[in-house]
């Protein structure tokens, strides 16, 4: 009998993010969002199916090359250090990895060294 894969939701993203120091819940453009000490980290897209994460351009390029069905950008994000992730296309482990990547990108040094 096959086991059902755990579904990644924004609630899971939030729970993973809140394990990191300084993460705060809020809104951005009318959707649920996460920040670190006021700096944008992630937000649920209006479609409710994707999350925008702030990450480096190099990390974004690597994610989009290795898992193009899960990670993508729209024209709006071309010039921003960010990537979009389809919730339905990633595992909880991959979600945890990108949450950690995004946290490292925006967290101040004093939090990273705490």
Secondary structure, 3 states (H helix, E strand, C coil): CCCCCCCCCHHHHHHHHCCCCCEEEEEECCEEEEEECCEEEEEECCCCCEEEEECCHHHHHHHHHHCCCCEECCHHHCCCCEEEEEHHHCCHHHHHHHHHHHHHHHCCHHHHCC
